[in-house]
């Protein structure tokens, strides 16, 4: 039976199509069913027109031998056109369904806003009436308070018979927040709805606690969405554990659960939170699926009451998820998170973090919707990852890195952590874990029987006027500026059974090459998973041909200043070159959390014990007034930086590793301080900047003393000119080609000043310079030369030191041809003020 399967000439006046013009005749081209089947087989095997295999198949098929090549070519062209039309029609149909659903969502949002406007108008009229009835104002105010205050919110739920009434009340309150006007929602800053937006996001303007709301459309069925959202461990990175203790069937087909949840603290400065809640899952009459939750009274403390003592009990006000089926597939989701995080329990400087609805939206509400959308795209095959890894495997790696870092920062006792140093004066906390749990969760852990344990050195500090995204981006791209290659090599070797080493036993050197290989990223690129290869080579001749490269698995988030994120993170862990799916991970890294300004916040507030203020000097110095819109005050925000480094160790090396970890983390802190000061929009410390300014009497006086003392002791001019006076002395000294440094003459000489060349040689800043002692910059021979000539310096006032090697704060060697040391005399009483050094012709080696 013959059938027409190709395009034919149009019967209208417009003439034939462009494809028909390739045919010599105007007749229909007719094929048999067998010919069509043969052509389909050829097309499916070789869809590309230029394929040699296609031509071979056509020649080998006898049933196609009587068809002209031009006609076969037209058939294939039509076949591709029809396929493109079907794909385009399917895409347009999907886009139309999405736009229809979004339009429905926007209409509902518009209706809610109109209700809110009507409510505000009524309240406005009511307030006007109250102004005319002063005698009734107090009574009405008390009545309003009684109406707006939830009654019996923390009702005792010890009686199971009352669970259903509490659940129904929770459902009503949640729906009034999700689709009604129970909360005054305002659009979240920086999150504007649009065609490419994940959803519509809002935060509470004024209500008890902090609340956030999200609405969005995803291409997953409601039951699948509910399953994902209820599994908070899979998408909420700060969720440590979630346990369902009791499940009670509800009379209407739903379920009631009693849930105990623990949340990690994001820094070392605040305790973690836990929740004791009732969770109600039910289906509404219109087919919508609801999962709502709120806190219960009582002392539900999980399986371990002693471990719960490390947590502060927080409160979940009526919250949850409304999931409505969408026509044509997919779901419309409404998410509400309403919490009371008990901000009284944290230091004052951190309270804005626990009083911000924006932070709740970033950490929970937006994260939930993004995760669902990520799963939907992975399910549909829209997401492609590198190195042949499945999306679920890479997502698991990201979760393990994040949770392992939280595990180290919090250091819970029931996980096996114990603190080694408890001195409040210590800036770095050292804790140890001998349980060998390398990920923080039992289901993801890969214990290594050869490990003696894991040691963690951690600290938190306050940053001022430092953009978190810029700092994390610098730390990611310039690892050699703060990391020690030998320490990375030790951590990598410690994860291999029977290969324990210690930094210095097998010296290696970093070539400076850092190669970042991307593995995957989230849908909005707010988080990236990557493998970092650090190229190294051994310094021992017998191992000259042995590769010393180190591989790190790393996640990086919050490096885009324009993105809306809860924090900026750089978390990494050594990993084997083969990168197995069950590789053990010992994460370390950095987390920077911006702090919104708190009304009435007083400058100088401390963040409690064990807090380092890296840029505290930015608040000192003379008070200055800036005009509104002044560029110098365009970035005046605070943030909290948390650093945690973990080191696997053998039991015989515990003390050595503890000392190494303490010294290493302190060196990292010093490097981060230098980097933070360098990238800060405000430049160097204003207090130091003021002292170095031409009008500063302190800077001018010190510069004059240095130059006058040099001329007095050595008989020549340091600045090669005797006509310099006033401000020009400081300017020329600051830009002098030789590295000039001054140190105090105390029991432990500390540097107090350096010119620009001196700061470059030491690879530090004026602020960090004051933490460097004189003996740290010289090697062994340099110290011996200095000590042998010290008496001569103090006796005759100066000395010439031979060339040698000194060490910068970054651990790099600096060679110099000669150094001159002389006493700097105070002009008033001719007493020794400090000791000055001039390093001539210095260079890095």
QUIPE-V328283 format. One record per pair of residues at least 4 apart in sequence whose ideal C-beta (glycine too) atoms are under 7 Angstrom apart, sorted by sequence separation. I is the first residue (numbers start at 1). J is the second residue. D is the distance in Angstrom with one decimal. If there is no record, write none. Layout:
# QUIPE-V328283
i->{I:I}
j->{J:J}
d->{D:D}
This chain:
# QUIPE-V328283
i->{4:10:16:31:33:34:35:36:37:38:39:40:41:42:43:52:53:54:55:56:57:67:69:70:71:72:73:74:75:76:77:78:79:80:81:82:83:84:85:86:87:88:89:90:91:92:93:94:95:96:97:98:99:100:101:102:103:104:105:106:107:108:109:110:111:112:113:114:115:116:117:118:119:120:121:122:123:124:125:126:127:129:133:136:137:138:139:140:141:142:143:144:145:162:163:164:165:166:167:168:169:170:171:172:173:174:175:176:193:207:220:222:223:224:225:226:227:232:250:283:284:296:301:304:326:346:350:351:352:357:358:359:360:361:362:363:364:365:366:367:368:369:370:371:372:373:374:375:376:385:389:391:392:393:394:395:396:397:398:399:400:401:402:403:404:405:406:413:441:467:468:469:470:471:472:473:474:479:484:485:486:487:488:489:490:501:521:522:575:576:579:597:601:607:626:649:653:654:655:656:657:658:659:660:661:662:663:664:665:666:667:668:669:670:671:672:673:674:675:676:682:684:685:686:687:688:689:692:696:697:698:699:700:701:702:703:704:705:706:707:708:709:710:717:724:725:727:728:729:730:731:732:736:745:746:754:756:757:758:764:765:772:778:780:781:782:783:784:785:786:789:790:791:792:807:808:826:10:16:31:46:67:157:175:177:220:250:265:326:346:360:361:377:378:389:412:421:439:466:483:501:522:538:558:606:649:684:691:711:717:719:724:744:754:759:764:772:778:793:825:826:10:23:58:157:176:177:204:228:233:249:250:265:283:284:302:325:326:353:377:385:411:439:493:494:521:538:626:683:690:693:711:743:744:759:793:807:808:825:9:10:46:130:193:204:218:228:232:265:301:324:438:475:521:558:576:626:677:691:692:711:733:743:759:762:792:825:826:46:64:203:247:248:264:282:323:324:343:346:383:407:421:437:438:493:521:538:557:575:649:677:691:710:724:743:744:754:764:775:778:805:806:825:157:173:203:233:263:385:421:520:558:559:742:743:805:823:824:7:130:191:232:247:262:263:281:323:419:420:437:518:519:538:558:647:741:742:759:762:789:805:806:824:9:46:155:202:246:263:343:420:436:490:519:537:557:558:707:742:824:7:42:45:246:262:279:280:321:322:343:419:420:436:490:518:519:536:557:573:574:707:789:804:823:824:7:188:201:244:245:261:341:378:418:490:517:536:556:573:719:741:803:58:188:200:260:261:279:321:417:418:516:517:535:536:555:556:573:647:719:740:803:821:822:42:187:188:199:200:244:245:278:436:534:572:573:604:740:754:762:786:803:42:186:199:260:261:277:278:320:417:438:487:516:517:533:534:555:571:572:603:645:785:802:821:9:185:186:199:242:243:277:319:416:436:486:554:572:741:785:801:198:259:277:278:319:415:416:434:514:515:533:554:571:739:740:751:752:800:801:819:820:185:186:242:276:277:319:416:434:489:553:570:645:736:738:739:751:785:819:8:184:258:259:275:276:295:318:411:415:433:514:531:532:552:553:569:570:645:737:750:800:801:819:183:184:241:295:317:339:416:432:433:552:569:734:735:736:751:819:184:239:240:256:257:276:294:317:415:486:513:531:532:552:553:569:643:707:733:734:739:782:798:799:818:6:38:184:240:293:294:316:317:337:432:485:552:750:781:782:798:816:817:4:183:239:240:256:276:294:315:510:511:530:550:551:567:568:749:782:798:816:817:38:238:294:314:315:415:430:431:485:511:567:643:704:748:749:779:797:816:4:5:38:238:254:255:292:293:314:510:511:529:551:567:643:703:707:779:797:816:49:254:292:293:314:337:430:509:528:700:703:706:779:815:2:3:35:183:185:238:254:292:314:337:508:509:527:528:778:779:793:814:815:34:35:291:428:429:508:700:777:2:3:252:253:290:291:312:335:429:480:508:509:527:700:703:777:793:814:815:5:428:508:526:699:743:1:35:250:290:427:480:506:507:553:812:813:43:312:335:407:694:274:288:289:335:404:406:506:288:404:479:39:43:288:333:403:404:694:706:274:403:526:694:772:272:273:287:403:271:272:273:274:275:277:400:526:260:271:508:532:271:273:275:29:258:260:594:595:400:595:411:594:595:763:764:488:593:635:762:763:448:450:489:592:593:634:761:762:763:22:408:450:531:262:409:448:485:592:763:408:632:23:485:590:591:702:22:590:761:19:589:588:588:612:19:492:588:614:19:243:489:587:614:586:230:489:615:119:229:488:586:614:615:226:618:116:226:615:621:115:223:621:112:222:618:620:6:112:273:617:618:622:6:112:621:617:7:108:617:6:271:270:269:688:761:495:688:270:476:269:684:685:761:492:684:685:742:752:167:491:472:713:714:163:713:164:472:473:488:164:472:745:160:677:167:469:495:745:468:469:674:677:744:745:109:469:495:674:743:164:229:469:742:743:163:742:467:476:674:742:226:475:491:673:472:740:741:226:472:225:472:670:740:469:468:738:739:222:670:738:310:738:222:310:739:307:109:225:307:307:170:209:225:714:171:217:222:713:105:170:219:220:221:304:713:167:171:219:220:105:166:218:710:167:217:218:349:709:709:102:163:217:218:475:709:101:709:216:174:215:472:706:98:171:215:705:708:472:705:157:171:214:471:705:170:213:705:213:170:468:211:212:238:394:211:394:468:211:236:705:209:210:398:463:209:389:706:209:210:236:398:208:235:386:387:397:454:235:386:385:386:385:394:235:446:448:272:446:157:229:670:671:157:158:154:156:157:177:268:155:156:264:154:174:178:228:173:174:210:212:265:462:174:210:211:264:377:438:439:175:210:225:228:438:170:212:374:438:212:374:462:466:210:373:461:465:500:617:214:459:460:461:462:463:464:502:213:214:220:370:401:461:463:204:212:216:370:402:459:461:465:495:203:218:370:401:464:494:502:179:203:214:218:220:464:494:178:220:397:491:219:398:491:503:178:203:218:177:201:177:219:268:174:201:201:237:237:405:238:467:402:188:199:401:465:198:465:468:198:401:188:466:464:198:463:462:463:487:462:463:408:460:461:484:404:429:460:405:460:404:427:401:405:426:459:400:424:427:458:401:424:458:482:393:456:457:482:268:456:481:482:268:269:268:454:455:267:482:454:455:481:453:451:452:452:452:474:362:452:455:362:363:455:362:457:471:457:471:474:455:459:359:457:471:470:459:466:463:466:466:465:465:465:101:105:430:101:97:97:101:430:430:409:428:409:408:428:408:420:428:405:353:356:353:352:352:352:352:351:349:348:349:350:349:347:347:350:266:267:266:484:481:269:269:268:269:191:267:190:268:267}
j->{8:14:20:35:37:38:39:40:41:42:43:44:45:46:47:56:57:58:59:60:61:71:73:74:75:76:77:78:79:80:81:82:83:84:85:86:87:88:89:90:91:92:93:94:95:96:97:98:99:100:101:102:103:104:105:106:107:108:109:110:111:112:113:114:115:116:117:118:119:120:121:122:123:124:125:126:127:128:129:130:131:133:137:140:141:142:143:144:145:146:147:148:149:166:167:168:169:170:171:172:173:174:175:176:177:178:179:180:197:211:224:226:227:228:229:230:231:236:254:287:288:300:305:308:330:350:354:355:356:361:362:363:364:365:366:367:368:369:370:371:372:373:374:375:376:377:378:379:380:389:393:395:396:397:398:399:400:401:402:403:404:405:406:407:408:409:410:417:445:471:472:473:474:475:476:477:478:483:488:489:490:491:492:493:494:505:525:526:579:580:583:601:605:611:630:653:657:658:659:660:661:662:663:664:665:666:667:668:669:670:671:672:673:674:675:676:677:678:679:680:686:688:689:690:691:692:693:696:700:701:702:703:704:705:706:707:708:709:710:711:712:713:714:721:728:729:731:732:733:734:735:736:740:749:750:758:760:761:762:768:769:776:782:784:785:786:787:788:789:790:793:794:795:796:811:812:830:15:21:36:51:72:162:180:182:225:255:270:331:351:365:366:382:383:394:417:426:444:471:488:506:527:543:563:611:654:689:696:716:722:724:729:749:759:764:769:777:783:798:830:831:16:29:64:163:182:183:210:234:239:255:256:271:289:290:308:331:332:359:383:391:417:445:499:500:527:544:632:689:696:699:717:749:750:765:799:813:814:831:16:17:53:137:200:211:225:235:239:272:308:331:445:482:528:565:583:633:684:698:699:718:740:750:766:769:799:832:833:54:72:211:255:256:272:290:331:332:351:354:391:415:429:445:446:501:529:546:565:583:657:685:699:718:732:751:752:762:772:783:786:813:814:833:166:182:212:242:272:394:430:529:567:568:751:752:814:832:833:17:140:201:242:257:272:273:291:333:429:430:447:528:529:548:568:657:751:752:769:772:799:815:816:834:20:57:166:213:257:274:354:431:447:501:530:548:568:569:718:753:835:19:54:57:258:274:291:292:333:334:355:431:432:448:502:530:531:548:569:585:586:719:801:816:835:836:20:201:214:257:258:274:354:391:431:503:530:549:569:586:732:754:816:72:202:214:274:275:293:335:431:432:530:531:549:550:569:570:587:661:733:754:817:835:836:57:202:203:214:215:259:260:293:451:549:587:588:619:755:769:777:801:818:58:202:215:276:277:293:294:336:433:454:503:532:533:549:550:571:587:588:619:661:801:818:837:26:202:203:216:259:260:294:336:433:453:503:571:589:758:802:818:216:277:295:296:337:433:434:452:532:533:551:572:589:757:758:769:770:818:819:837:838:204:205:261:295:296:338:435:453:508:572:589:664:755:757:758:770:804:838:28:204:278:279:295:296:315:338:431:435:453:534:551:552:572:573:589:590:665:757:770:820:821:839:204:205:262:316:338:360:437:453:454:573:590:755:756:757:772:840:206:261:262:278:279:298:316:339:437:508:535:553:554:574:575:591:665:729:755:756:761:804:820:821:840:29:61:207:263:316:317:339:340:360:455:508:575:773:804:805:821:839:840:28:207:263:264:280:300:318:339:534:535:554:574:575:591:592:773:806:822:840:841:63:263:319:339:340:440:455:456:510:536:592:668:729:773:774:804:822:841:30:31:64:264:280:281:318:319:340:536:537:555:577:593:669:729:733:805:823:842:76:281:319:320:341:364:457:536:555:727:730:733:806:842:30:31:63:211:213:266:282:320:342:365:536:537:555:556:806:807:821:842:843:63:64:320:457:458:537:729:806:32:33:282:283:320:321:342:365:459:510:538:539:557:730:733:807:823:844:845:36:459:539:557:730:774:33:67:282:322:459:512:538:539:585:844:845:76:345:368:440:727:308:322:323:369:438:440:540:323:439:514:75:79:324:369:439:440:730:742:311:440:563:731:809:310:311:325:441:310:311:312:313:314:316:439:565:300:311:548:572:312:314:316:71:300:302:637:638:444:639:456:639:640:808:809:534:639:681:808:809:495:497:536:639:640:681:808:809:810:70:456:498:579:311:458:497:534:641:812:458:682:74:536:641:642:753:74:643:814:74:644:644:645:669:77:550:646:672:78:302:548:646:673:646:291:550:676:181:291:550:648:676:677:289:682:181:291:680:686:181:289:687:179:289:685:687:74:180:341:685:686:690:75:181:690:687:78:179:688:78:345:346:347:766:839:574:767:350:556:350:765:766:842:574:766:767:824:834:250:574:556:797:798:248:798:250:558:559:574:251:559:832:248:765:256:558:584:834:558:559:764:767:834:835:200:560:586:765:834:256:321:561:834:835:256:835:561:570:768:836:321:570:586:768:568:836:837:323:569:323:570:768:838:568:568:838:839:323:771:839:412:840:325:413:842:412:215:331:413:414:278:317:333:822:280:326:331:822:215:280:329:330:331:414:823:278:282:330:331:217:278:330:822:280:330:331:462:822:823:217:278:332:333:590:824:217:825:333:292:333:590:824:217:290:334:824:827:592:825:278:292:335:592:826:292:335:827:336:294:592:336:337:363:519:337:520:594:338:364:833:338:339:527:592:339:519:836:340:341:367:529:340:367:518:519:529:586:368:519:519:520:520:529:371:582:584:410:584:296:368:809:810:297:298:295:297:298:318:409:297:298:406:297:318:322:372:318:319:355:357:410:607:320:356:357:410:523:584:585:322:357:372:375:585:318:360:522:586:361:523:611:615:360:523:611:615:650:767:365:610:611:612:613:614:615:653:365:366:372:522:553:613:615:357:365:369:523:555:612:614:618:648:357:372:524:555:618:648:656:334:358:369:373:375:619:649:334:376:553:647:376:555:648:660:336:361:376:336:361:338:380:429:336:365:366:402:403:571:406:635:571:358:369:571:635:369:636:639:370:573:361:639:638:373:638:638:639:664:640:641:587:640:641:664:585:610:641:587:642:587:610:585:589:610:643:585:609:612:643:587:610:644:668:581:644:645:671:458:646:671:672:459:460:460:646:647:460:675:648:649:675:649:648:649:650:651:675:564:654:657:565:566:658:566:661:675:662:676:679:661:665:566:665:679:679:669:676:676:679:680:680:681:682:326:332:658:330:327:328:332:661:662:642:662:644:644:665:646:658:666:644:593:596:595:595:596:597:598:598:605:605:606:607:607:607:608:640:591:593:593:811:810:607:608:610:611:564:640:564:642:642}
d->{6.7:5.7:3.8:4.1:6.3:6.4:6.3:6.3:6.6:6.6:6.2:6.2:6.4:6.3:6.0:6.3:6.4:6.5:6.5:6.2:6.2:5.4:6.2:6.6:6.6:6.6:6.5:6.3:6.3:6.6:6.4:6.3:6.4:6.3:6.3:6.4:6.5:6.1:6.1:6.3:6.3:6.1:6.2:6.5:6.3:6.1:6.5:6.4:6.2:6.2:6.4:6.2:6.0:6.5:6.4:6.2:6.3:6.5:6.4:6.2:6.4:6.5:6.4:6.4:6.6:6.4:6.4:6.5:6.3:6.3:6.4:6.5:6.3:6.2:6.6:6.2:6.3:6.6:6.6:6.4:6.7:6.5:6.9:5.5:6.1:6.5:6.4:6.3:6.5:6.5:6.4:6.1:5.8:5.9:6.0:6.3:6.3:6.2:6.4:6.5:6.4:6.1:6.3:6.5:6.7:6.0:6.0:4.0:5.0:5.9:4.6:6.2:6.4:6.6:6.2:6.1:6.6:4.7:4.0:6.9:4.5:6.9:4.9:6.6:4.3:4.4:6.9:5.7:5.9:6.3:6.4:6.1:5.7:4.6:5.7:6.1:6.3:6.9:6.0:6.2:6.6:6.4:6.2:6.5:6.4:6.5:6.3:6.1:6.5:5.4:5.1:6.0:6.4:6.8:6.7:6.4:6.2:6.5:6.4:5.9:5.8:6.5:6.5:6.1:6.7:6.3:6.1:6.3:6.4:6.7:6.2:6.1:6.4:6.4:6.3:6.2:5.6:4.9:7.0:6.2:6.5:6.6:6.3:6.2:6.2:5.2:5.1:5.6:6.0:6.7:6.6:6.0:6.9:3.9:3.9:5.2:5.2:6.3:6.7:6.3:6.0:6.5:6.4:5.9:6.2:6.4:6.4:6.4:6.4:6.5:6.4:6.2:6.4:6.7:6.3:5.9:6.5:6.4:6.3:6.2:6.9:5.9:6.3:6.0:6.8:6.3:6.4:6.5:6.4:5.8:6.4:6.3:6.3:6.4:6.4:6.5:5.9:5.9:6.4:6.5:6.1:6.2:5.8:6.5:4.7:6.8:6.2:5.9:6.2:6.1:6.7:6.6:6.0:6.4:6.8:3.2:6.4:6.3:6.3:4.5:6.7:5.9:3.3:6.6:6.4:6.3:6.2:6.2:6.3:6.2:5.9:6.6:6.1:5.9:6.7:4.7:6.9:6.4:6.4:5.1:4.1:5.6:6.3:6.7:4.8:5.2:6.3:4.9:5.7:5.9:6.7:5.6:4.3:4.9:5.0:6.1:5.2:4.4:5.6:6.3:5.7:4.8:4.2:7.0:6.3:5.7:5.2:4.9:6.7:5.9:5.7:5.0:5.7:5.1:6.0:5.3:6.8:4.6:6.4:5.5:5.1:5.8:6.9:5.5:6.5:3.8:5.0:6.6:6.7:5.4:6.0:5.5:6.0:5.6:6.1:5.7:6.1:5.4:6.0:5.0:5.8:3.8:4.8:5.0:6.2:6.5:6.7:5.9:6.8:5.8:6.9:5.6:4.4:5.3:6.5:4.6:6.4:5.7:6.9:4.0:6.6:4.8:5.6:4.7:3.8:6.6:6.9:4.8:4.3:3.9:6.5:5.9:6.4:4.6:4.4:6.0:4.5:6.1:4.9:4.9:6.8:6.9:6.2:6.8:6.8:5.1:6.2:4.5:3.7:6.8:7.0:5.9:4.4:5.7:5.5:5.2:4.6:4.5:5.9:5.8:6.6:6.8:4.7:6.2:4.8:6.9:6.0:6.5:5.4:4.1:6.9:4.9:4.1:5.9:4.8:5.6:6.7:6.9:6.1:6.2:5.3:5.1:6.5:5.9:6.9:5.1:5.7:6.0:5.5:5.0:5.0:5.8:6.5:6.9:6.5:6.9:5.1:4.9:5.9:6.0:4.4:5.3:5.2:6.6:4.4:5.0:5.5:6.5:4.4:6.7:6.4:4.5:5.3:3.1:5.4:5.7:5.5:6.9:6.9:4.4:5.5:6.9:4.9:5.3:6.7:6.2:4.6:6.8:6.8:3.9:6.4:4.4:6.0:5.7:5.6:6.6:6.2:5.0:4.3:6.9:5.5:5.8:6.7:4.2:4.7:6.8:5.2:6.4:4.0:5.0:4.9:5.8:6.1:6.6:5.0:6.2:3.9:4.9:4.3:7.0:6.0:6.4:6.8:6.2:5.1:6.4:4.2:5.1:5.0:4.9:6.4:4.3:4.3:6.4:5.0:6.1:6.1:7.0:5.5:5.0:4.5:5.8:6.5:5.9:6.9:7.0:4.5:4.4:5.5:5.1:5.9:5.3:4.6:5.4:6.4:6.9:5.3:4.5:5.3:6.7:6.7:4.7:6.4:5.6:4.8:5.7:5.1:5.2:4.5:5.5:6.3:6.8:5.1:6.5:6.9:6.9:6.6:4.7:5.6:6.9:6.7:5.5:6.2:6.1:5.5:5.8:6.9:5.0:6.3:6.2:4.9:6.9:6.0:5.4:7.0:5.7:4.4:5.3:5.2:6.4:5.4:6.6:5.6:7.0:5.2:5.9:3.8:6.3:2.8:6.5:5.0:6.2:5.1:4.7:6.7:4.3:6.9:5.6:4.5:6.2:6.9:5.9:5.0:5.3:5.3:5.2:6.8:6.1:7.0:6.4:4.4:5.5:4.0:3.6:4.4:5.4:5.0:6.5:6.5:4.1:5.8:4.6:6.6:4.8:4.9:6.3:6.4:4.8:3.3:3.9:5.4:6.7:5.1:6.9:5.6:6.2:4.2:6.6:6.9:6.7:4.9:6.7:6.1:5.1:6.2:5.6:4.6:6.4:4.7:6.8:5.7:5.8:6.1:4.3:4.5:5.5:6.7:4.9:5.5:6.3:6.3:5.9:6.2:5.1:5.3:4.5:4.7:4.6:4.1:6.1:6.7:5.9:4.8:6.6:6.8:5.0:6.3:6.4:5.1:7.0:5.9:6.6:4.2:6.5:4.5:6.5:5.4:6.8:6.4:6.3:4.2:6.0:5.3:6.0:4.4:4.9:6.5:6.1:5.9:5.7:4.3:4.6:6.7:5.3:4.8:5.0:5.1:6.8:6.4:5.9:6.1:5.9:6.6:5.5:5.2:6.5:6.5:5.7:6.0:6.7:6.5:4.4:5.4:5.7:5.3:6.0:5.2:5.5:3.6:4.7:6.8:6.4:4.6:5.3:6.6:5.3:5.7:4.6:6.3:6.1:3.9:6.3:4.2:5.3:5.3:6.8:6.4:4.0:7.0:6.9:5.0:3.6:6.2:6.1:6.5:5.7:5.6:4.0:6.9:6.1:6.4:5.8:5.8:5.7:4.7:6.4:5.0:6.5:5.6:6.3:5.3:6.3:5.4:5.3:4.5:6.8:4.8:6.8:5.0:5.0:4.2:6.6:5.4:6.9:5.4:5.1:4.8:5.5:6.3:6.8:7.0:4.2:6.6:6.8:6.8:5.0:7.0:5.6:5.6:5.6:6.8:3.2:3.3:5.4:5.0:4.9:5.9:6.1:5.1:5.4:6.7:5.3:5.5:5.9:5.4:6.4:5.2:5.4:5.3:6.8:6.8:4.7:5.8:6.4:6.2:6.7:6.5:4.7:5.4:5.3:6.6:6.3:5.2:5.7:4.0:5.5:4.8:5.7:6.8:5.8:5.0:5.4:4.8:6.5:5.8:5.3:4.9:6.3:6.9:6.5:5.5:5.8:6.0:6.9:4.6:6.9:5.6:4.8:6.4:4.7:5.8:2.8:3.8:6.3:6.0:4.4:6.3:6.9:6.6:6.9:6.5:4.9:5.6:5.8:5.7:4.4:6.7:6.4:5.0:6.5:6.9:4.0:4.8:5.5:6.9:6.5:6.5:6.1:5.8:5.9:6.6:5.0:5.6:6.0:5.8:5.2:4.9:5.7:5.6:6.4:4.7:6.8:5.0:4.2:5.4:5.5:6.9:4.5:6.0:4.5:5.2:5.9:6.7:4.6:6.4:4.2:4.7:6.4:6.1:4.8:5.4:5.3:6.9:4.3:6.8:5.2:5.0:6.8:6.7:5.6:4.5:6.2:4.6:6.5:7.0:6.3:6.1:6.8:6.5:5.0:6.9:6.6:6.7:6.5:5.8:6.6:4.6:6.3:5.4:5.7:5.6:5.8:6.9:6.1:4.2:6.5:5.6:5.0:5.3:6.8:6.2:6.3:6.8:6.7:4.6:4.7:6.1:5.9:6.1:5.6:6.4:5.1:5.7:5.6:6.6:5.3:6.5:4.7:5.6:6.9:4.6:5.2:6.9:3.8:6.3:4.5:6.3:4.5:6.3:6.8:6.3:3.9:6.3:6.2:5.3:6.5:5.2:5.0:4.9:6.8:6.8:5.1:6.2:4.1:5.9:4.5:6.5:6.0:6.3:5.7:5.3:5.9:6.4:6.6:5.3:3.8:6.1:5.0:6.4:6.2:6.6:4.9:6.9:4.0:5.7:5.6:4.1:5.8:6.2:4.4:6.8:6.6:5.5:6.2:6.3:4.8:5.3:5.8:5.9:6.4:6.4:5.2:5.5:6.1:5.7:5.9:6.4:6.2:6.9:5.2:6.3:6.9:5.1:4.7:4.7:5.4:5.0:6.8:6.3:5.4:5.3:4.9:6.8:5.4:6.8:5.4:4.1:6.6:5.1:5.8:6.9:5.1:5.2:5.9:5.2:5.4:4.1:4.9:4.2:4.3:6.8:6.2:6.0:5.3:5.4:6.6:5.5:6.7:6.8:5.2:6.5:3.9:6.8:5.7:6.2:6.7:6.1:6.6:4.8:4.8:5.6:5.8:6.5:6.7:6.6:5.7:6.9:6.5:6.9:4.5:6.0:6.8:5.9:6.1:5.8:3.8:6.2:5.8:6.6:6.0:6.3:6.0:6.7:5.6:6.4:6.1:4.7:5.0:5.0:5.4:4.1:7.0:6.6:5.5:6.2:6.4:5.3:5.2:7.0:6.2:6.6:6.3:5.3:4.4:6.2:6.3:5.1:6.8:6.1:5.2:4.7:3.8:6.9:5.1:6.5:5.7:6.6:4.8:5.8:4.1:6.3:6.1:6.0:5.8:6.9:7.0:5.6:6.5:5.6:3.9:6.8:6.5:5.3:6.9:6.3:6.1:6.1:6.4:6.1:5.9:5.2:6.1:6.6:4.0:5.6:3.8:5.5:5.7:5.8:4.2:4.2:6.1:6.3:6.8:6.6:6.2:6.6:5.1:6.3:6.6:5.9:6.4:6.7:4.1:4.2:4.6:4.9:5.8:3.7:6.5:6.5:5.5:5.7:5.5:4.7:6.3:5.7:5.4:6.1:4.6:5.9:6.9:4.3:6.0:6.4:5.9:5.1:4.7:6.0:5.4:3.4:5.4:6.3:6.6:5.0:6.0:6.1:6.7:5.0:5.7:4.6:6.8:6.1:3.6:4.6:5.8:4.3:6.3:6.9:6.4:6.6:6.7:6.8:6.4:5.9:4.8:4.2:4.9:6.7:6.7:6.1:5.2:5.7:6.1:3.8:5.1:6.9:5.1:4.5:4.0:6.4:6.6:5.6:5.0:5.5:6.9:6.7:6.8:4.3:5.0:6.3:6.0:4.8:5.2:6.7:6.4:5.1:5.4:4.9:4.9:6.0:6.7:6.6:6.4:6.3:6.9:6.1:4.6:6.8:4.8:6.6:6.4:6.4:6.6:5.1:5.0:5.7:5.6:6.1:5.3:5.8:6.1:5.7:6.7:5.8:5.8:6.8:6.3:4.7:5.4:6.2:5.4:7.0:6.0:5.2:6.3:5.6:6.0:6.9:4.5:4.7:3.9:6.5:6.2:5.8:6.8:5.3:5.4:4.7:5.2:6.4:4.9:6.9:4.0:5.5:5.5:6.0:5.3:3.8:5.6:4.9:6.3:6.3:7.0:5.0:4.5:5.3:4.9:4.8:6.9:5.5:5.6:6.5:6.2:5.2:5.5:4.5:3.6:5.8:6.5:6.8:5.5:6.0:4.7:6.0:3.7:4.1:6.7:5.9:6.0:6.1:5.7:6.6:5.9:4.1:6.3:5.2:6.4:4.6:6.0:6.7:5.2:5.0:6.4:4.9:4.8:5.9:5.8:7.0:6.9:4.2:6.0:6.6:6.1:6.0:5.8:5.1:4.6:5.2:5.3:6.4:6.2:6.3:6.4:5.4:5.9:5.0:4.7:7.0:4.5:6.3:5.1:5.0:6.8:6.5:4.4:4.9:4.0:6.7:6.7:6.9:5.8:6.9:6.9:5.5:5.5:6.8:6.4:5.7:5.5:4.3:6.1:4.7}
